[in-house]
Amino acid sequence: MIVCVCNNISDREIRQAADLGISSIAELRKELGVGTMCGKCVSYAREVLHEHIDSKTTITEVRRIPQAA
């Protein structure tokens, strides 16, 4: 889905940027141009970025792998 219409930036590109180490809107603005025109996308871009970062760092369950007998 397109997040920044002015610069044609998708949620996928924002997630890829996060995977490469981008962790703030300021960095997204600098690297991708998100929010540099009208600015209406900034809140949603921030949401996409932080949700993706949180999904990578949240451990929901620890499982032990059974040993073969």
Predicted model as a PDB file, atoms N, CA, C, CB and O in Angstrom, pLDDT in the B-factor column:
MODEL        1                                                                  
ATOM      1  N   MET A   1       0.834  -1.162   0.000  1.00 96.00           N  
ATOM      2  CA  MET A   1       0.000   0.000   0.000  1.00 96.00           C  
ATOM      3  C   MET A   1       0.894   1.246   0.000  1.00 96.00           C  
ATOM      4  CB  MET A   1      -0.957  -0.014   1.211  1.00 96.00           C  
ATOM      5  O   MET A   1       1.926   1.271   0.671  1.00 96.00           O  
ATOM      6  N   ILE A   2       0.505   2.256  -0.738  1.00 97.00           N  
ATOM      7  CA  ILE A   2       1.253   3.500  -0.776  1.00 97.00           C  
ATOM      8  C   ILE A   2       0.981   4.283   0.507  1.00 97.00           C  
ATOM      9  CB  ILE A   2       0.877   4.336  -2.030  1.00 97.00           C  
ATOM     10  O   ILE A   2      -0.172   4.545   0.847  1.00 97.00           O  
ATOM     11  N   VAL A   3       2.034   4.650   1.209  1.00 97.00           N  
ATOM     12  CA  VAL A   3       1.931   5.430   2.440  1.00 97.00           C  
ATOM     13  C   VAL A   3       2.128   6.911   2.113  1.00 97.00           C  
ATOM     14  CB  VAL A   3       2.978   4.952   3.495  1.00 97.00           C  
ATOM     15  O   VAL A   3       1.344   7.752   2.551  1.00 97.00           O  
ATOM     16  N   CYS A   4       3.153   7.227   1.357  1.00 97.00           N  
ATOM     17  CA  CYS A   4       3.462   8.605   0.974  1.00 97.00           C  
ATOM     18  C   CYS A   4       3.123   8.764  -0.504  1.00 97.00           C  
ATOM     19  CB  CYS A   4       4.973   8.959   1.253  1.00 97.00           C  
ATOM     20  O   CYS A   4       3.886   8.352  -1.378  1.00 97.00           O  
ATOM     21  N   VAL A   5       1.973   9.364  -0.769  1.00 97.00           N  
ATOM     22  CA  VAL A   5       1.510   9.523  -2.140  1.00 97.00           C  
ATOM     23  C   VAL A   5       2.412  10.486  -2.911  1.00 97.00           C  
ATOM     24  CB  VAL A   5       0.060  10.020  -2.159  1.00 97.00           C  
ATOM     25  O   VAL A   5       2.723  10.248  -4.077  1.00 97.00           O  
ATOM     26  N   CYS A   6       2.824  11.553  -2.273  1.00 97.00           N  
ATOM     27  CA  CYS A   6       3.648  12.567  -2.949  1.00 97.00           C  
ATOM     28  C   CYS A   6       4.943  11.984  -3.515  1.00 97.00           C  
ATOM     29  CB  CYS A   6       3.982  13.696  -1.982  1.00 97.00           C  
ATOM     30  O   CYS A   6       5.383  12.370  -4.598  1.00 97.00           O  
ATOM     31  N   ASN A   7       5.545  11.057  -2.781  1.00 97.00           N  
ATOM     32  CA  ASN A   7       6.824  10.477  -3.201  1.00 97.00           C  
ATOM     33  C   ASN A   7       6.719   9.010  -3.575  1.00 97.00           C  
ATOM     34  CB  ASN A   7       7.839  10.635  -2.108  1.00 97.00           C  
ATOM     35  O   ASN A   7       7.731   8.349  -3.807  1.00 97.00           O  
ATOM     36  N   ASN A   8       5.485   8.496  -3.634  1.00 97.00           N  
ATOM     37  CA  ASN A   8       5.224   7.113  -4.048  1.00 97.00           C  
ATOM     38  C   ASN A   8       6.017   6.099  -3.212  1.00 97.00           C  
ATOM     39  CB  ASN A   8       5.565   6.940  -5.527  1.00 97.00           C  
ATOM     40  O   ASN A   8       6.683   5.221  -3.759  1.00 97.00           O  
ATOM     41  N   ILE A   9       5.938   6.230  -1.884  1.00 97.00           N  
ATOM     42  CA  ILE A   9       6.640   5.335  -0.970  1.00 97.00           C  
ATOM     43  C   ILE A   9       5.625   4.370  -0.358  1.00 97.00           C  
ATOM     44  CB  ILE A   9       7.394   6.140   0.141  1.00 97.00           C  
ATOM     45  O   ILE A   9       4.601   4.790   0.183  1.00 97.00           O  
ATOM     46  N   SER A  10       5.919   3.086  -0.448  1.00 97.00           N  
ATOM     47  CA  SER A  10       4.995   2.064   0.047  1.00 97.00           C  
ATOM     48  C   SER A  10       5.367   1.611   1.461  1.00 97.00           C  
ATOM     49  CB  SER A  10       4.980   0.859  -0.902  1.00 97.00           C  
ATOM     50  O   SER A  10       6.469   1.865   1.948  1.00 97.00           O  
ATOM     51  N   ASP A  11       4.417   0.937   2.096  1.00 97.00           N  
ATOM     52  CA  ASP A  11       4.677   0.358   3.414  1.00 97.00           C  
ATOM     53  C   ASP A  11       5.783  -0.686   3.321  1.00 97.00           C  
ATOM     54  CB  ASP A  11       3.393  -0.270   3.997  1.00 97.00           C  
ATOM     55  O   ASP A  11       6.555  -0.857   4.264  1.00 97.00           O  
ATOM     56  N   ARG A  12       5.862  -1.369   2.219  1.00 97.00           N  
ATOM     57  CA  ARG A  12       6.906  -2.372   2.006  1.00 97.00           C  
ATOM     58  C   ARG A  12       8.296  -1.731   2.022  1.00 97.00           C  
ATOM     59  CB  ARG A  12       6.677  -3.108   0.673  1.00 97.00           C  
ATOM     60  O   ARG A  12       9.231  -2.272   2.612  1.00 97.00           O  
ATOM     61  N   GLU A  13       8.419  -0.580   1.373  1.00 97.00           N  
ATOM     62  CA  GLU A  13       9.701   0.125   1.361  1.00 97.00           C  
ATOM     63  C   GLU A  13      10.082   0.607   2.761  1.00 97.00           C  
ATOM     64  CB  GLU A  13       9.645   1.313   0.395  1.00 97.00           C  
ATOM     65  O   GLU A  13      11.256   0.597   3.130  1.00 97.00           O  
ATOM     66  N   ILE A  14       9.094   1.023   3.528  1.00 97.00           N  
ATOM     67  CA  ILE A  14       9.357   1.456   4.903  1.00 97.00           C  
ATOM     68  C   ILE A  14       9.826   0.275   5.739  1.00 97.00           C  
ATOM     69  CB  ILE A  14       8.097   2.092   5.531  1.00 97.00           C  
ATOM     70  O   ILE A  14      10.763   0.414   6.525  1.00 97.00           O  
ATOM     71  N   ARG A  15       9.191  -0.887   5.585  1.00 97.00           N  
ATOM     72  CA  ARG A  15       9.629  -2.077   6.325  1.00 97.00           C  
ATOM     73  C   ARG A  15      11.029  -2.513   5.894  1.00 97.00           C  
ATOM     74  CB  ARG A  15       8.634  -3.232   6.117  1.00 97.00           C  
ATOM     75  O   ARG A  15      11.834  -2.917   6.733  1.00 97.00           O  
ATOM     76  N   GLN A  16      11.323  -2.436   4.622  1.00 97.00           N  
ATOM     77  CA  GLN A  16      12.674  -2.773   4.149  1.00 97.00           C  
ATOM     78  C   GLN A  16      13.707  -1.816   4.734  1.00 97.00           C  
ATOM     79  CB  GLN A  16      12.734  -2.736   2.607  1.00 97.00           C  
ATOM     80  O   GLN A  16      14.798  -2.236   5.120  1.00 97.00           O  
ATOM     81  N   ALA A  17      13.370  -0.545   4.799  1.00 97.00           N  
ATOM     82  CA  ALA A  17      14.279   0.443   5.385  1.00 97.00           C  
ATOM     83  C   ALA A  17      14.532   0.123   6.856  1.00 97.00           C  
ATOM     84  CB  ALA A  17      13.702   1.870   5.239  1.00 97.00           C  
ATOM     85  O   ALA A  17      15.659   0.242   7.338  1.00 97.00           O  
ATOM     86  N   ALA A  18      13.483  -0.283   7.564  1.00 96.00           N  
ATOM     87  CA  ALA A  18      13.633  -0.659   8.972  1.00 96.00           C  
ATOM     88  C   ALA A  18      14.557  -1.869   9.100  1.00 96.00           C  
ATOM     89  CB  ALA A  18      12.255  -0.965   9.606  1.00 96.00           C  
ATOM     90  O   ALA A  18      15.378  -1.931  10.016  1.00 96.00           O  
ATOM     91  N   ASP A  19      14.425  -2.814   8.197  1.00 95.00           N  
ATOM     92  CA  ASP A  19      15.297  -3.995   8.212  1.00 95.00           C  
ATOM     93  C   ASP A  19      16.759  -3.620   7.980  1.00 95.00           C  
ATOM     94  CB  ASP A  19      14.845  -4.998   7.150  1.00 95.00           C  
ATOM     95  O   ASP A  19      17.667  -4.337   8.401  1.00 95.00           O  
ATOM     96  N   LEU A  20      16.975  -2.504   7.316  1.00 95.00           N  
ATOM     97  CA  LEU A  20      18.335  -2.036   7.044  1.00 95.00           C  
ATOM     98  C   LEU A  20      18.854  -1.108   8.139  1.00 95.00           C  
ATOM     99  CB  LEU A  20      18.382  -1.323   5.704  1.00 95.00           C  
ATOM    100  O   LEU A  20      19.966  -0.589   8.040  1.00 95.00           O  
ATOM    101  N   GLY A  21      18.046  -0.897   9.190  1.00 95.00           N  
ATOM    102  CA  GLY A  21      18.526  -0.134  10.331  1.00 95.00           C  
ATOM    103  C   GLY A  21      17.877   1.207  10.573  1.00 95.00           C  
ATOM    104  O   GLY A  21      18.180   1.858  11.573  1.00 95.00           O  
ATOM    105  N   ILE A  22      16.996   1.643   9.695  1.00 96.00           N  
ATOM    106  CA  ILE A  22      16.321   2.922   9.907  1.00 96.00           C  
ATOM    107  C   ILE A  22      15.308   2.757  11.029  1.00 96.00           C  
ATOM    108  CB  ILE A  22      15.629   3.422   8.600  1.00 96.00           C  
ATOM    109  O   ILE A  22      14.525   1.807  11.036  1.00 96.00           O  
ATOM    110  N   SER A  23      15.327   3.689  11.979  1.00 96.00           N  
ATOM    111  CA  SER A  23      14.471   3.523  13.149  1.00 96.00           C  
ATOM    112  C   SER A  23      13.713   4.792  13.542  1.00 96.00           C  
ATOM    113  CB  SER A  23      15.298   3.062  14.307  1.00 96.00           C  
ATOM    114  O   SER A  23      13.109   4.837  14.614  1.00 96.00           O  
ATOM    115  N   SER A  24      13.735   5.815  12.700  1.00 97.00           N  
ATOM    116  CA  SER A  24      13.018   7.043  13.035  1.00 97.00           C  
ATOM    117  C   SER A  24      12.440   7.684  11.773  1.00 97.00           C  
ATOM    118  CB  SER A  24      13.951   8.034  13.762  1.00 97.00           C  
ATOM    119  O   SER A  24      12.859   7.399  10.651  1.00 97.00           O  
ATOM    120  N   ILE A  25      11.464   8.558  12.002  1.00 97.00           N  
ATOM    121  CA  ILE A  25      10.878   9.299  10.888  1.00 97.00           C  
ATOM    122  C   ILE A  25      11.927  10.221  10.261  1.00 97.00           C  
ATOM    123  CB  ILE A  25       9.649  10.116  11.362  1.00 97.00           C  
ATOM    124  O   ILE A  25      11.945  10.396   9.042  1.00 97.00           O  
ATOM    125  N   ALA A  26      12.781  10.799  11.063  1.00 97.00           N  
ATOM    126  CA  ALA A  26      13.833  11.667  10.522  1.00 97.00           C  
ATOM    127  C   ALA A  26      14.716  10.910   9.536  1.00 97.00           C  
ATOM    128  CB  ALA A  26      14.692  12.243  11.660  1.00 97.00           C  
ATOM    129  O   ALA A  26      15.083  11.437   8.486  1.00 97.00           O  
ATOM    130  N   GLU A  27      15.052   9.677   9.880  1.00 97.00           N  
ATOM    131  CA  GLU A  27      15.871   8.851   8.973  1.00 97.00           C  
ATOM    132  C   GLU A  27      15.088   8.467   7.726  1.00 97.00           C  
ATOM    133  CB  GLU A  27      16.362   7.580   9.691  1.00 97.00           C  
ATOM    134  O   GLU A  27      15.640   8.459   6.626  1.00 97.00           O  
ATOM    135  N   LEU A  28      13.791   8.146   7.887  1.00 96.00           N  
ATOM    136  CA  LEU A  28      12.952   7.833   6.721  1.00 96.00           C  
ATOM    137  C   LEU A  28      12.862   9.042   5.803  1.00 96.00           C  
ATOM    138  CB  LEU A  28      11.536   7.389   7.163  1.00 96.00           C  
ATOM    139  O   LEU A  28      12.936   8.914   4.581  1.00 96.00           O  
ATOM    140  N   ARG A  29      12.702  10.207   6.397  1.00 97.00           N  
ATOM    141  CA  ARG A  29      12.614  11.447   5.617  1.00 97.00           C  
ATOM    142  C   ARG A  29      13.896  11.648   4.810  1.00 97.00           C  
ATOM    143  CB  ARG A  29      12.363  12.667   6.546  1.00 97.00           C  
ATOM    144  O   ARG A  29      13.850  11.972   3.623  1.00 97.00           O  
ATOM    145  N   LYS A  30      15.028  11.454   5.463  1.00 97.00           N  
ATOM    146  CA  LYS A  30      16.319  11.665   4.801  1.00 97.00           C  
ATOM    147  C   LYS A  30      16.576  10.640   3.697  1.00 97.00           C  
ATOM    148  CB  LYS A  30      17.444  11.608   5.826  1.00 97.00           C  
ATOM    149  O   LYS A  30      17.014  10.995   2.603  1.00 97.00           O  
ATOM    150  N   GLU A  31      16.305   9.379   3.987  1.00 96.00           N  
ATOM    151  CA  GLU A  31      16.651   8.302   3.048  1.00 96.00           C  
ATOM    152  C   GLU A  31      15.611   8.077   1.951  1.00 96.00           C  
ATOM    153  CB  GLU A  31      16.845   7.021   3.806  1.00 96.00           C  
ATOM    154  O   GLU A  31      15.972   7.804   0.806  1.00 96.00           O  
ATOM    155  N   LEU A  32      14.317   8.191   2.290  1.00 96.00           N  
ATOM    156  CA  LEU A  32      13.272   7.883   1.317  1.00 96.00           C  
ATOM    157  C   LEU A  32      12.460   9.094   0.875  1.00 96.00           C  
ATOM    158  CB  LEU A  32      12.350   6.863   1.885  1.00 96.00           C  
ATOM    159  O   LEU A  32      11.783   9.044  -0.152  1.00 96.00           O  
ATOM    160  N   GLY A  33      12.521  10.168   1.633  1.00 96.00           N  
ATOM    161  CA  GLY A  33      11.724  11.341   1.294  1.00 96.00           C  
ATOM    162  C   GLY A  33      10.323  11.322   1.877  1.00 96.00           C  
ATOM    163  O   GLY A  33       9.480  12.134   1.494  1.00 96.00           O  
ATOM    164  N   VAL A  34      10.065  10.398   2.804  1.00 97.00           N  
ATOM    165  CA  VAL A  34       8.740  10.294   3.417  1.00 97.00           C  
ATOM    166  C   VAL A  34       8.429  11.587   4.172  1.00 97.00           C  
ATOM    167  CB  VAL A  34       8.665   9.066   4.375  1.00 97.00           C  
ATOM    168  O   VAL A  34       9.223  12.045   4.993  1.00 97.00           O  
ATOM    169  N   GLY A  35       7.270  12.166   3.885  1.00 96.00           N  
ATOM    170  CA  GLY A  35       6.816  13.347   4.608  1.00 96.00           C  
ATOM    171  C   GLY A  35       7.483  14.649   4.220  1.00 96.00           C  
ATOM    172  O   GLY A  35       7.370  15.632   4.952  1.00 96.00           O  
ATOM    173  N   THR A  36       8.173  14.690   3.095  1.00 96.00           N  
ATOM    174  CA  THR A  36       8.875  15.917   2.717  1.00 96.00           C  
ATOM    175  C   THR A  36       8.034  16.872   1.883  1.00 96.00           C  
ATOM    176  CB  THR A  36      10.115  15.572   1.963  1.00 96.00           C  
ATOM    177  O   THR A  36       8.447  18.003   1.628  1.00 96.00           O  
ATOM    178  N   MET A  37       6.870  16.428   1.461  1.00 96.00           N  
ATOM    179  CA  MET A  37       6.022  17.313   0.646  1.00 96.00           C  
ATOM    180  C   MET A  37       4.871  17.834   1.510  1.00 96.00           C  
ATOM    181  CB  MET A  37       5.470  16.562  -0.621  1.00 96.00           C  
ATOM    182  O   MET A  37       5.038  18.840   2.199  1.00 96.00           O  
ATOM    183  N   CYS A  38       3.729  17.187   1.492  1.00 96.00           N  
ATOM    184  CA  CYS A  38       2.565  17.692   2.227  1.00 96.00           C  
ATOM    185  C   CYS A  38       2.581  17.292   3.703  1.00 96.00           C  
ATOM    186  CB  CYS A  38       1.290  17.189   1.579  1.00 96.00           C  
ATOM    187  O   CYS A  38       1.994  17.985   4.534  1.00 96.00           O  
ATOM    188  N   GLY A  39       3.247  16.179   4.039  1.00 95.00           N  
ATOM    189  CA  GLY A  39       3.375  15.749   5.432  1.00 95.00           C  
ATOM    190  C   GLY A  39       2.217  14.937   5.986  1.00 95.00           C  
ATOM    191  O   GLY A  39       2.268  14.511   7.139  1.00 95.00           O  
ATOM    192  N   LYS A  40       1.183  14.714   5.201  1.00 97.00           N  
ATOM    193  CA  LYS A  40       0.008  13.982   5.698  1.00 97.00           C  
ATOM    194  C   LYS A  40       0.301  12.513   5.994  1.00 97.00           C  
ATOM    195  CB  LYS A  40      -1.118  14.073   4.689  1.00 97.00           C  
ATOM    196  O   LYS A  40      -0.459  11.867   6.716  1.00 97.00           O  
ATOM    197  N   CYS A  41       1.371  11.989   5.458  1.00 97.00           N  
ATOM    198  CA  CYS A  41       1.692  10.570   5.613  1.00 97.00           C  
ATOM    199  C   CYS A  41       2.490  10.262   6.878  1.00 97.00           C  
ATOM    200  CB  CYS A  41       2.462  10.097   4.415  1.00 97.00           C  
ATOM    201  O   CYS A  41       2.631   9.094   7.241  1.00 97.00           O  
ATOM    202  N   VAL A  42       3.006  11.269   7.544  1.00 97.00           N  
ATOM    203  CA  VAL A  42       3.970  11.059   8.619  1.00 97.00           C  
ATOM    204  C   VAL A  42       3.426  10.176   9.734  1.00 97.00           C  
ATOM    205  CB  VAL A  42       4.396  12.384   9.189  1.00 97.00           C  
ATOM    206  O   VAL A  42       4.137   9.284  10.197  1.00 97.00           O  
ATOM    207  N   SER A  43       2.210  10.389  10.177  1.00 97.00           N  
ATOM    208  CA  SER A  43       1.679   9.589  11.288  1.00 97.00           C  
ATOM    209  C   SER A  43       1.541   8.123  10.895  1.00 97.00           C  
ATOM    210  CB  SER A  43       0.319  10.137  11.743  1.00 97.00           C  
ATOM    211  O   SER A  43       1.856   7.236  11.688  1.00 97.00           O  
ATOM    212  N   TYR A  44       1.069   7.860   9.667  1.00 97.00           N  
ATOM    213  CA  TYR A  44       0.930   6.464   9.252  1.00 97.00           C  
ATOM    214  C   TYR A  44       2.297   5.835   8.982  1.00 97.00           C  
ATOM    215  CB  TYR A  44       0.045   6.365   7.999  1.00 97.00           C  
ATOM    216  O   TYR A  44       2.507   4.662   9.288  1.00 97.00           O  
ATOM    217  N   ALA A  45       3.211   6.590   8.421  1.00 98.00           N  
ATOM    218  CA  ALA A  45       4.568   6.077   8.185  1.00 98.00           C  
ATOM    219  C   ALA A  45       5.215   5.697   9.509  1.00 98.00           C  
ATOM    220  CB  ALA A  45       5.437   7.127   7.443  1.00 98.00           C  
ATOM    221  O   ALA A  45       5.873   4.662   9.604  1.00 98.00           O  
ATOM    222  N   ARG A  46       5.032   6.523  10.526  1.00 97.00           N  
ATOM    223  CA  ARG A  46       5.568   6.244  11.861  1.00 97.00           C  
ATOM    224  C   ARG A  46       4.961   4.947  12.408  1.00 97.00           C  
ATOM    225  CB  ARG A  46       5.280   7.429  12.827  1.00 97.00           C  
ATOM    226  O   ARG A  46       5.668   4.117  12.979  1.00 97.00           O  
ATOM    227  N   GLU A  47       3.659   4.783  12.229  1.00 97.00           N  
ATOM    228  CA  GLU A  47       2.973   3.576  12.693  1.00 97.00           C  
ATOM    229  C   GLU A  47       3.521   2.329  12.002  1.00 97.00           C  
ATOM    230  CB  GLU A  47       1.463   3.692  12.447  1.00 97.00           C  
ATOM    231  O   GLU A  47       3.799   1.330  12.665  1.00 97.00           O  
ATOM    232  N   VAL A  48       3.677   2.375  10.692  1.00 98.00           N  
ATOM    233  CA  VAL A  48       4.221   1.243   9.935  1.00 98.00           C  
ATOM    234  C   VAL A  48       5.635   0.922  10.412  1.00 98.00           C  
ATOM    235  CB  VAL A  48       4.222   1.549   8.415  1.00 98.00           C  
ATOM    236  O   VAL A  48       5.969  -0.240  10.645  1.00 98.00           O  
ATOM    237  N   LEU A  49       6.452   1.943  10.553  1.00 97.00           N  
ATOM    238  CA  LEU A  49       7.835   1.764  10.976  1.00 97.00           C  
ATOM    239  C   LEU A  49       7.911   1.117  12.353  1.00 97.00           C  
ATOM    240  CB  LEU A  49       8.563   3.102  10.985  1.00 97.00           C  
ATOM    241  O   LEU A  49       8.604   0.115  12.529  1.00 97.00           O  
ATOM    242  N   HIS A  50       7.207   1.679  13.329  1.00 96.00           N  
ATOM    243  CA  HIS A  50       7.294   1.170  14.692  1.00 96.00           C  
ATOM    244  C   HIS A  50       6.654  -0.202  14.860  1.00 96.00           C  
ATOM    245  CB  HIS A  50       6.650   2.140  15.635  1.00 96.00           C  
ATOM    246  O   HIS A  50       7.151  -1.025  15.629  1.00 96.00           O  
ATOM    247  N   GLU A  51       5.563  -0.458  14.154  1.00 96.00           N  
ATOM    248  CA  GLU A  51       4.964  -1.796  14.214  1.00 96.00           C  
ATOM    249  C   GLU A  51       5.927  -2.841  13.669  1.00 96.00           C  
ATOM    250  CB  GLU A  51       3.643  -1.835  13.426  1.00 96.00           C  
ATOM    251  O   GLU A  51       6.038  -3.937  14.220  1.00 96.00           O  
ATOM    252  N   HIS A  52       6.621  -2.505  12.592  1.00 96.00           N  
ATOM    253  CA  HIS A  52       7.556  -3.469  12.013  1.00 96.00           C  
ATOM    254  C   HIS A  52       8.752  -3.696  12.942  1.00 96.00           C  
ATOM    255  CB  HIS A  52       8.039  -2.985  10.633  1.00 96.00           C  
ATOM    256  O   HIS A  52       9.177  -4.833  13.143  1.00 96.00           O  
ATOM    257  N   ILE A  53       9.282  -2.630  13.497  1.00 94.00           N  
ATOM    258  CA  ILE A  53      10.400  -2.763  14.435  1.00 94.00           C  
ATOM    259  C   ILE A  53       9.977  -3.578  15.645  1.00 94.00           C  
ATOM    260  CB  ILE A  53      10.911  -1.378  14.878  1.00 94.00           C  
ATOM    261  O   ILE A  53      10.709  -4.466  16.083  1.00 94.00           O  
ATOM    262  N   ASP A  54       8.797  -3.284  16.190  1.00 92.00           N  
ATOM    263  CA  ASP A  54       8.294  -4.019  17.357  1.00 92.00           C  
ATOM    264  C   ASP A  54       8.066  -5.491  17.046  1.00 92.00           C  
ATOM    265  CB  ASP A  54       6.999  -3.394  17.853  1.00 92.00           C  
ATOM    266  O   ASP A  54       8.307  -6.348  17.897  1.00 92.00           O  
ATOM    267  N   SER A  55       7.601  -5.793  15.832  1.00 90.00           N  
ATOM    268  CA  SER A  55       7.339  -7.190  15.476  1.00 90.00           C  
ATOM    269  C   SER A  55       8.631  -7.993  15.379  1.00 90.00           C  
ATOM    270  CB  SER A  55       6.580  -7.267  14.153  1.00 90.00           C  
ATOM    271  O   SER A  55       8.621  -9.211  15.561  1.00 90.00           O  
ATOM    272  N   LYS A  56       9.727  -7.326  15.097  1.00 84.00           N  
ATOM    273  CA  LYS A  56      11.022  -8.001  14.987  1.00 84.00           C  
ATOM    274  C   LYS A  56      11.680  -8.219  16.339  1.00 84.00           C  
ATOM    275  CB  LYS A  56      11.948  -7.204  14.099  1.00 84.00           C  
ATOM    276  O   LYS A  56      12.515  -9.112  16.477  1.00 84.00           O  
ATOM    277  N   THR A  57      11.322  -7.422  17.339  1.00 69.00           N  
ATOM    278  CA  THR A  57      12.012  -7.492  18.615  1.00 69.00           C  
ATOM    279  C   THR A  57      11.177  -8.104  19.733  1.00 69.00           C  
ATOM    280  CB  THR A  57      12.446  -6.131  19.015  1.00 69.00           C  
ATOM    281  O   THR A  57      11.682  -8.304  20.838  1.00 69.00           O  
ATOM    282  N   THR A  58       9.923  -8.402  19.469  1.00 58.00           N  
ATOM    283  CA  THR A  58       9.055  -8.944  20.503  1.00 58.00           C  
ATOM    284  C   THR A  58       9.110 -10.461  20.498  1.00 58.00           C  
ATOM    285  CB  THR A  58       7.616  -8.464  20.309  1.00 58.00           C  
ATOM    286  O   THR A  58       8.843 -11.096  19.479  1.00 58.00           O  
ATOM    287  N   ILE A  59       9.457 -11.035  21.633  1.00 60.00           N  
ATOM    288  CA  ILE A  59       9.435 -12.486  21.793  1.00 60.00           C  
ATOM    289  C   ILE A  59       8.149 -12.815  22.527  1.00 60.00           C  
ATOM    290  CB  ILE A  59      10.707 -13.023  22.569  1.00 60.00           C  
ATOM    291  O   ILE A  59       7.935 -12.361  23.651  1.00 60.00           O  
ATOM    292  N   THR A  60       7.300 -13.600  21.895  1.00 61.00           N  
ATOM    293  CA  THR A  60       6.007 -13.890  22.501  1.00 61.00           C  
ATOM    294  C   THR A  60       6.013 -15.208  23.272  1.00 61.00           C  
ATOM    295  CB  THR A  60       4.934 -13.924  21.435  1.00 61.00           C  
ATOM    296  O   THR A  60       5.211 -15.399  24.186  1.00 61.00           O  
ATOM    297  N   GLU A  61       6.908 -16.107  22.908  1.00 66.00           N  
ATOM    298  CA  GLU A  61       6.918 -17.405  23.576  1.00 66.00           C  
ATOM    299  C   GLU A  61       8.274 -18.059  23.371  1.00 66.00           C  
ATOM    300  CB  GLU A  61       5.781 -18.319  23.044  1.00 66.00           C  
ATOM    301  O   GLU A  61       8.873 -17.947  22.302  1.00 66.00           O  
ATOM    302  N   VAL A  62       8.746 -18.729  24.384  1.00 68.00           N  
ATOM    303  CA  VAL A  62       9.998 -19.462  24.273  1.00 68.00           C  
ATOM    304  C   VAL A  62       9.646 -20.946  24.323  1.00 68.00           C  
ATOM    305  CB  VAL A  62      11.017 -19.063  25.417  1.00 68.00           C  
ATOM    306  O   VAL A  62       8.961 -21.412  25.233  1.00 68.00           O  
ATOM    307  N   ARG A  63      10.125 -21.662  23.336  1.00 71.00           N  
ATOM    308  CA  ARG A  63       9.857 -23.097  23.273  1.00 71.00           C  
ATOM    309  C   ARG A  63      11.179 -23.858  23.296  1.00 71.00           C  
ATOM    310  CB  ARG A  63       9.037 -23.456  22.000  1.00 71.00           C  
ATOM    311  O   ARG A  63      12.179 -23.429  22.720  1.00 71.00           O  
ATOM    312  N   ARG A  64      11.152 -24.964  23.958  1.00 75.00           N  
ATOM    313  CA  ARG A  64      12.319 -25.819  23.991  1.00 75.00           C  
ATOM    314  C   ARG A  64      12.126 -26.908  22.942  1.00 75.00           C  
ATOM    315  CB  ARG A  64      12.543 -26.426  25.413  1.00 75.00           C  
ATOM    316  O   ARG A  64      11.068 -27.532  22.862  1.00 75.00           O  
ATOM    317  N   ILE A  65      13.157 -27.124  22.149  1.00 75.00           N  
ATOM    318  CA  ILE A  65      13.098 -28.145  21.112  1.00 75.00           C  
ATOM    319  C   ILE A  65      13.376 -29.492  21.752  1.00 75.00           C  
ATOM    320  CB  ILE A  65      14.109 -27.852  19.965  1.00 75.00           C  
ATOM    321  O   ILE A  65      14.404 -29.666  22.406  1.00 75.00           O  
ATOM    322  N   PRO A  66      12.461 -30.463  21.569  1.00 78.00           N  
ATOM    323  CA  PRO A  66      12.667 -31.780  22.171  1.00 78.00           C  
ATOM    324  C   PRO A  66      13.913 -32.463  21.597  1.00 78.00           C  
ATOM    325  CB  PRO A  66      11.430 -32.665  21.950  1.00 78.00           C  
ATOM    326  O   PRO A  66      14.193 -32.379  20.401  1.00 78.00           O  
ATOM    327  N   GLN A  67      14.637 -33.128  22.464  1.00 77.00           N  
ATOM    328  CA  GLN A  67      15.820 -33.880  22.046  1.00 77.00           C  
ATOM    329  C   GLN A  67      15.390 -35.261  21.522  1.00 77.00           C  
ATOM    330  CB  GLN A  67      16.830 -34.027  23.232  1.00 77.00           C  
ATOM    331  O   GLN A  67      14.477 -35.888  22.057  1.00 77.00           O  
ATOM    332  N   ALA A  68      16.061 -35.704  20.483  1.00 74.00           N  
ATOM    333  CA  ALA A  68      15.776 -37.042  19.947  1.00 74.00           C  
ATOM    334  C   ALA A  68      16.304 -38.095  20.917  1.00 74.00           C  
ATOM    335  CB  ALA A  68      16.414 -37.229  18.531  1.00 74.00           C  
ATOM    336  O   ALA A  68      17.372 -37.934  21.507  1.00 74.00           O  
ATOM    337  N   ALA A  69      15.539 -39.172  21.070  1.00 64.00           N  
ATOM    338  CA  ALA A  69      15.916 -40.223  22.040  1.00 64.00           C  
ATOM    339  C   ALA A  69      16.997 -41.113  21.514  1.00 64.00           C  
ATOM    340  CB  ALA A  69      14.721 -41.065  22.409  1.00 64.00           C  
ATOM    341  O   ALA A  69      17.423 -42.040  22.203  1.00 64.00           O  
TER     342      ALA A  69                                                      
ENDMDL                                                                          
END                                                                             
